[in-house]
Amino acid sequence: EFRRVLFRSALFVAMILIGVGLGIYDARQKTVVEYQRNQAKLALVLAEQTARAIQVVDLVVKGLCEDVRFAGADTPERFRAWATEPTIAEMVRTRMDHIPQLEAVTLVDVGGNVLNRRGAKANPDVMLHFWTIADDGLYVSEPRRSDSGRDWTIDLARRLSDQQGNLVGILVGSISLQYFRELLEVARPGTDGSVTIVRDDGTILLHHPEERSVTVGARLPANFAWYPIAAAGGGHYMSPGLGNTGSRSVWVNRILDLPMFVNVVQPEQSALASWRLQTTYIVVGTLLMIAVLCAMFAMLSMQFGRLARSESSLAQRNTDLER
């Protein structure tokens, strides 16, 4: 009978451990689903806010493109004459008013000369792109230091072409990345999470907060799962992190139809912190319960031992009396 009780007790403890293990695993899965859902929501919000900020700047650039066409400046010479008129500089300044993210608007001729800002230099990345590709869409440049040298900027550029598709000039709107840092500081996921704005070729345009392992202007490693995720329009993947910083949960969201993506990044360790705390409580509680059960089984074993010894003593007495 004692062996039966011992076997049933061991089976009961095993069932408890299996149940606790399954419960812990289920809680982990729910935690993963929850933090990924929160990442997706945050990525969507940040993508929409970033898109609005960029679209405002692009509208200014598009408006100037229409002004150039309306003025009939359809050759490099005519564009250069139009861009250097005093009234054009004043018009540009007026359109920049009340757009805090717009740092500068630059009119550039086919030779790479800035026509409306003394001392300013054209972005080599923008010039190389439009010299080599007849791209009539919006081009987002690699990040570069602003003319003041205090911060990073990216350029939104559009090409002006004549009827034969030849380059006439380039219109550029420069966006200060400090504007986006202030936006991302409010919305980043937790104290150790981060947000990265990445161009569609994997070039890092902005990473907030700044980290030594992340270099603005560099490209994400070619073996990262980011590339197929971005090609599919966005989604989730686990990243090994840049610079061996540990596994990170990354949610990728495209910024509307722009060649840019928002990455909401959260270290897996912090994302699962609540689950780990919950698991600790469960494990400690389970161990305490098993300890109590073991104590009860020990007391039961002692009781069975006394009973067995009593039965043996009684049998011995009966044998002695029969003699």
Buried (B, 14 or more C-beta within 10 A) or exposed (E): EEEEEBEEBEEEBEEBEEEBEEBBEEBBEEBBEEBBEBBBEBBBBBBBBBBEBBBBBBEBBBEBBEBBEEBEBBBBEBBBEBBEEEEBBEBBEEBBEEBEBBBBBBBBBBEBBBBBBEEBEBBEBBBEBBEEEEEEEBBBBBBBEBBEEEBBBBBBBBBBBBEEEEBBBBBBBBBBBBBBBEBBEEBBBEEBBBBBBBBBEBBBBBBBBEBEEBEBEBBBEEEBBBBEBBEEEBBBBEBBBBEEBEEBBBBBBBBEEBBBBBBBBBBBEBBBBEBEEBBEEBEEEBEEEBEEBEEEBEEBBEEBEEEEEEEEEEEEEEEEEEE
